[in-house]
Amino acid sequence: MQENNRNSKGTGEPSARRLAMDSLSGIAGGRYGSLSVDAVLRRSALEGADRGLYAALVFGVLERQTTLDFLAEQLSARPPEQLDLPVLLALRLGLYQLIYMDRVPDYAAIGETVSLVPRRAAGYVNAVLRGYLRLAERLGGDRENSLRTPEDWQRRFPVLAGDRRRAVSVAYGMPLPMCDTLTTALGTGRAEAVMAAFGKRPPLSLRVNPLRTDTAALTARLAAAGAVVKVGHYGGDALLVTDGGAGGNPTALPGFETGDFFVQDEASQLCVRALDAHPGQTVADVCACPGSKSFGAALCMGDRGRVLSFDLHASKLSLVRSGAGRLGLHCLEVACRDARSPDPSLLGAVDRVLCDVPCSGLGVMAKKPEIRYKDMTDSARLPGIQAAVLEASAGYVKPGGLLVYSTCTLLPAENREVTEAFLAAHPEFEPLDFFFPSCDPACPDIVSERGAVTLMPDLHGTDGFFIARMRRKG
């Protein structure tokens, strides 16, 4: 069989599966998954369903790599680590389609996957994939749903019967080191619920720009373009979009170019709401890139006042400037600054300070599945950096002003342990509780304790996220 790199329309352009394989190869070499997908969707000639297929394959294989490798190992005498990368990637792509993409016929999943590898490997890939079909027939039941929990896997695969730790890893597509990290941080039951949630693709979360439109008008415009839209779990100006008809590319949605919305997870929007910014105030966002929290604060202020958007990386500040321009925001002042080195001219002069600090990012695993494979060794230094940012930025807060600390991780060492240590060392600050009522019966109200809350993807329908709010006395 000859290697087929082209799409089914005969345009000479690479197919969705070929592009997915190329992207997965790059990600294995260290590229970021979401950035790779965004880049391909911008430059490729893929259209409609092919765009969706490409993105689903890349993210799906990353989410389920541990599961797919386990199955490949059961179906072959050669363990995955001994396979050439192109062959291993082809097996992952083929198995993913056979198990998780019921709209793809088996013959297409196998034939198109085999065509991705050189002739010398085609027979092997074909044999493994057809071996899975025989295995699935013996196991019976729905291919995906019959193997959903660790118990399901232990019942059907004797090699896992006495090894629950590995069964959890295989069931949720989570490498063993990350399973251990989450279990240590959250406890067994909570960790497994979170891991299951990380295996579900979240909706696209938008923040409506009330300077340009309103929630009802944007909802109608998106729905007219074929999107399924609902109001966020916690109201505000959040919209949740599924089946957007844009192949996973939010920039292709109607209203993007005219600044009617920007992409921001609902957890991040709640963080801005906790900041409680008002028109005429001065707000400092000390780790601002890519800018969504600065934009949200500016909208809460009606674009009246000052939003100081600082970031360490000058190369990223163009994202903040261009985003503000698209949204029609004029109150942002963008500058390069290390958050650990405060601007003396701002000490005691800022009404609201937001420290959305660098973190391990484990809470966004559903959107960035490659985080599953992160080496957590370097993360041990993060609490020191986070504490330094919080310490330096607290000096900006005027008496009676608010300080919000946030991360997109679930690890207590980067969250409550940092803020509690800060409060213990700074009696001039006190925790300030907040409450966000749920608009969705499936999600609980958000009620902080000692001014802080950890949002969980399985409970709140958001990214995993930590928000702590403090007030300077006086």
PyMOL commands that set and color helices and strands:
alter all, ss='L'
color gray80, all
select helices_A, chain A and resi 16-28+33-43+48-75+80-82+85-100+106-114+119-139+145-147+150-156+158-160+164-172+176-186+188-198+215-224+250-252+266-275+292-300+314-327+344-346+362-364+369-373+376-394+412-414+416-425+457-460
alter helices_A, ss='H'
color red, helices_A
select strands_A, chain A and resi 204-208+228-231+238-242+261-263+282-285+306-311+332-336+350-356+397-407+429-431+435-436+446-447+452-455+465-472
alter strands_A, ss='S'
color yellow, strands_A
deselect
rebuild
show_as cartoon
